[in-house]
């Protein structure tokens, strides 16, 4: 069951919500520090992440699923939020560079169709960032935050889901190690706590983040590892790929670069 957009907006208006926003933005900014000239889509309730992209991205779209509801965003300028079925995205094939899921994959009862349509609208080599509640974390056990609702995931479950929809998971990160409280001392210690958590208690984070790349190739035998110099991120080993006209999971869309 989807959380209503009004509940999500209310949470991010609290002190804990603002801290959550900052900690998530810190993690994503480590991975995608420069999005100049790129076309980016936020699916779910992506308002907390928008400040990372509004200045440099060529285009920034915010799609809110119809069962979640929609708000006018940005609140003081022309609206750029869309209301749509999350598995029928109103974008052309291969028209986007990056997609981020926040407060979406844990609520949809059709994750595969949603991910496959994201595959369609991403250009070749496009990047997907999935942010989901961590099944083993404290935040999923408390309903006072949005991460205590919906279907939580483990890293292995997300990787399997992404591979099944022809994405190559590349990096995994985690965030929200602080207990979900509102005390001033707790918030003051949040960033040092995050550093300790990522080093020693990765399995108990509030959320997990998985970055994956769209693939237009089918997997073959053998493995390869890519070295990525980015602190706080864990690089995933992936299969080697050989060119193929179709995917084993579904038929890829025709390659084009039309702007939505």
N, C-alpha and C positions, 0 to 999 in steps of 0.2 A: 504494500500500500504506500502510495506516494505521500510525502509530507507536503502540506500546502505551502505555497510560496510565502504566505504571510508569516508562518511559523519560522521559516528560514531567515527571512528578513529581520524578524524580532530577535532571533538568537545573535545574529551578527551586529546588532545594535547594542549588545551588552558588553561589559568589560571582558568577559571570557571570549565572546565572539570576536572582538577586535584583536585579542591576543592570538586566537586561532588563525585569523586572517594573516597576521604578521608572520606566524611560524610557517604556514603553508607557502606564503609568498617567498620567504627566505629559501625554502627548499627548491621551488620551481626556478627561481632566479639563478641558482647555482647551475642548473642544467641548461636553461635557455636564457643566457644573459643578453643576447642580441637577437631581436626579432624584426630588425629593420626591413621594411618592404615586404613582409610576409602577410598572408591571409590566414586569420586565426578564428576558430569557432569554439565557443564555450557551450557545452551542453549540460543542462541541469540548472543549478543555481551557481553561476560562475561569477556573480558580482564581486565577491571578495578577492578575486584574482585579476579583475579587469585593470587595476592600476598598473600592473606590470606591462601592459601592452598598448594602452591608449595613445601613448606618444609616438612610438616608432613603427608599429604595425601598419601595413598598407590598409588593411581592413580588419575590423573586429566585429564579429557577430555573436549574439547571445541567444541561443535557442533554449526556451523553457518548454518542457514536455507538457502536453495539453492536460494530463491528469495531475500535474503539479500546479498549474496556473501560471500567470504571467504578471509582471509589473512593468511600469514604464521605467526604462533605463537607457541612458543616464537620467536621473530625476530632473535635472535643470536644463537639459538640452534636448535636441531631437531624439526621439526614441529609436533604438537600434535592437530592441529585443523582439524575438519572434516566438510565436506559439505554434507548435507543430507536433505531430507524432514523431517520437524519437527514432523510429525505425523507417521513416519516410522523410528524409531530410530534403528541404527545398533548395538544393544546390546542384549545380552541374557536375558531371563526372570530372574527377581530377582537378577540381577548382580551388582546393584549399591546401595550405602548407602544414598547418598544425591544428589538432583538435584536443581539447581537454574535457574530461568528464569529472564533474564534481557534484555530489548529491544526485546521482543519476543511476549508475550501474547497480547500486544496492537496492534501488526501488523498482526498476523495471522487471517485469516478468518475462521479457523477451530479450535477453542480452545478446544472443547470437544475431538475430535480425538487425539490432541496433548497430553492433560492431561491423556487420557486413555492409551496412549502408554507409558507415563512416569510412570503411575501406574504399567504397565506390567514390566518395567525394574527395578523398585525399589524393594528391598527386603522387607519382612514383617517388618512393623514398620519403614520403611525408611522415610526420611523427604524430603519434597518439600518446597522450598522458592520461592514465587512469588513476584516479584517487578514490580509494575505497576504505571503509572501516575494516580494521584488522581484527580477524576472528579471535585472536589471542589477547587482545588489548583490553584495558579497563574501560575505555570510552564506550565500547559496544554494550556494556553491562548496565549503563546508566542512561536513562531516557531524558535526562535534562539537556542533552545536546542532540543535534541531528544525527550524529554518528551512532547513537543508541537505537536507531530505527532502521528498518530494512534488513537486507541480507548481507551479513559481513563476509569477508573473503580472507583466505590465506594467500600467501604469495604463490604457492603451487597451483591453487585454483585459478587465480587470475592468469598465470602463465599458460595453463592448459586452455583456458577460454580464448586467449589471444591467438595462440597457435592454431586453434581450430578455425579461426576466422581469417587466416592468412596474414597475420602480423608476426613479426619477429621481435619478441621481448629482448631488450638490450640492457636496461639498467633498472635497478630497484632501489628505492629510498624509503625512509620512514620519518614520521613526525608525530608530534603530540604525545610526549612521554610524561608531561606533567599531569597530575590528577585533575579532572575537570572541575575545579573549584574557582571561586572568585576572589579569594583573599589576596590582599596587596603583596604580602611577602611571597606567596606562591607565584604571582605574576612577575615579581622582581627577579626571581630565581629561574624563570622559564628557560631562557636561552642557555645558561650553563647546564641546566638539567637536560636540555635537548642534546647537547654535546655528549654528556655522559651516557644518556640513553642510547644514542646511535652507536656508541662504542661498545657498550657492555650488555644492553638489554633490548636489542633490536626486535626480538620476538614479541615484545610487549608494548609496542607503539600503539597509539590511538588509530592511526591510519597508515596505509601503505601506498606507495606511489610506484607505478610501473610505467616506464617509457618503452614504447614499441614502435617499430618502423613498418610501414606498408611494404609488402613484398609482392612483386609481380613475377616471381619465380617459384618453382616447386622444389622442395627439399630433396637432396640426394644424400648418400652415405658420407660419413666423415664429419668432423667437427672442427670449428675454428674459434679462436678467442680474439677479441679485439681489446686492445689496451686503451683505456679512457682515463685521462688524468683529470679527475674531478672529485675532490674530497667529499666524503659523505655518501657517495653513490657506489653501489656494488654492480660490477659489470657481469652480465650473464653470458655463459657460453652458448653459442648458437650453431645450428647446422650450416654446412656449406650449401650453396644453391647453384643449380644449373638452370639455364633458360628453358622456359616451357610456354606454350601458347595458352594453356589453361591451368587453373589451380585445382588441387585435389579436393578443396572444400567447396568451391563454387566458381563460376565463370567470371573472370575479371571484366570490368567495364572497359570500353574502348578508350585508349589514351587520348586525352585532349587537355587543353589548358584554358578553358573558358571561365571567365569570371562569373560567379553566381549573380 
